[in-house]
Every structure is written in C-alpha cells, then in structure tokens.
C-alpha cells in the first residue's frame, strides 16, 4: 500500500510543481522585500549626498558653536536677516534657516529641508548648546558638565524558568518582528496549500477521474497519497526560501537591510526554531487532512471556495490572535486559545517568540495538536472513502454534519 501511496504522492508533486500557480504562490511573497530593496537601492543611488545647507540668522556665535562642535550634519552659513534667508530658500540655495529670539529658537525649512532636518536632531543639538551656556554661567568645569550629561547605566534582563537572559528594547523589537514573521509564514502556507489540495480533489471529482483512480487503488491510498504529495510541495517551498535566504545573506552581506535581518536572526533561540518547525509540520498536516475531508464533499470547482472558507476562518482566529497577542500578551482568553488545536498552530509560536509562554506550555500545545492530527486523519479516512464517489446536491456543510452524525 505504501508503494501505491508513493506513486500517488509523486504524481501530485510532479503535476503541481510544473504549474505556474505553484511558482506564483512561492514567488509572490518575495515581491514585497524585493520591491522594498529595489526602491531603497534606487533612492540610495540617486539621492544627493551633499550635506543640507542651514543658515543661522544674525547670530555669529551660535553659527560658530554649531559648526565647531559639529552638532548638526549640515553646512552652516551666516545671514544678516530673515528676508535674505527666505529669498535663499525660495531660490533653492538654502534648505533652512535658524533664528534665536530671547531664549527660544525657530527653524524654518524648505519642503525638501523638512526631511533633512528632523525636529529631534535639531532639538538635541540646541539643548547641548543651552546646557553648555548654563554651565558656563554657573562656572562648571568641562569635567563637571560631562558628569551631568552622563546617562544612568541600566541593564535589562528577562527572568524565566530557563534563567536570566539579556533583554531590553532591542530584544523586544526583534522578538515582536520574529513573532509576526512566524505567524504570517504559517498562515500564508496554510492558505496556499489547503486551497491547493481542495482544488486537486475537486478537479478529480468534477472530471470523474476519481472513479478510474479508485478502480486501480483504494480511497485510503488516494487520501494519504495526496497529503504526502502536497507535503512535498510545502517542503520544496520552504527549502526554496532557505536556499534563497542563505544565498542573499552571502551575496548581500554588506547591505544594511540584510545586516539588520541577520542581527535579528542571530539572537533567535534554537529551541524556538525547533518548536516552530514542528508546529508548522503538525499544524499544516492537520489542516490538509481537514481540507481533504471537506473537499471530498465537493461536486465541482465552483464549490472549492465554499469548502475552504470555514477552514480560512478557523486559521484566521489564530492568526489575528497572534497579532493582537503582541499588545496584550497575558490575556486569559489568548492563553486558553493557544492550547486549542488548529488555533494553536499560529498562536503558540507567536506567544513563545515574545516569551509570554514557556517552552513546556508550547510543547503541551504541540502534543494536543499532534493528537488532533491523528484523530482527524483517522476520522477522515472513512468520510473520504464514503464521499469521494458521492455527488450529492445538498450543501457541503449539511453533508458534513450528516457524516458526523453517522
């Protein structure tokens, strides 16, 4: 029987991997990072690298202080009055001008200069000047001033059952990004391949090929063989991304965006990666079996979306909960949902990435999902065998309920 399942799996794999729809599903998610990289590259190449020009109005001391201290990344020039500065901005000879009146400052920029002079950067530079002036009035030495400006030392750590680990804003950002990425990857794969197996079964039923196939093999062989074939396509999909990612990290190792991603990935816990891969495999297989059961009730291609829609809604519960979980990680409802089969597939990896769930809890959710996989797979054998040659005119949901009763 296993030999026949391999033949069915091979047939499904070879047929699907040659179709444009498969490669479109593989390549479409890459369009966003490729476009972002291309736009960033073009902007970097075409941007004017010259420092912006900033005029200081009627204040030589302020101009010299900014220039000598290199407090702003700009060419500092002096102008005698505001009217002169305005004329220079309109004629594109200046990017902005700075005026000091009493103890307040006003920065006026051109439309292009708004992007070149950020409020935070200019405010920080002027604050340093003000601090130095006040220190001079108070007759503080340079060492005393430096001591006043010294920030407090703070080390952030995270305590869990694994012990203390380094924490902080950087780690929180990385964990949130990884959590979101894992949730999106799992959800995307679920959408692509549940729809694919539904299309495969619907195509065979609507064309009456299934009757010929079952004359040579059993429904059980077709059932498990199709799952194996789609599973091989998922593996090909993931390996393609892995090879592409490794290649990009080697070829583009000097790129800032790639360096940032590598720095983020470098801190990922190996236990988290292992769990995520296992949950992806078990969860995706569970959804494929569930889809195969419902797809066996389809009569033609027009019913595919009707059949897949409940599965999409089910997977979206975990997907949306995973995204919301980043803002309210300790919510009791989310904790409970992270152990529910099919929902935990996308939710638990997200919670583990942000360290609001322990590794023990994660593996408990994985064990529950694995048990659900076995139950659904065995339960599906009989439903698939019963309905794969049935062509009922009743609605799919009604047929499914009737099968549950029987």
Helices and strands as residue ranges (DSSP letters): H 2-17, H 20-46, E 52-57, H 60-69, E 74-79, H 82-90, E 96-101, E 104-109, H 113-116, H 119-137, H 142-149, E 157-160, E 163-166, H 169-206, H 209-216, H 219-251, H 256-266, H 270-295, G 301-303, H 304-324, H 332-337, H 344-353, H 359-387, H 396-405
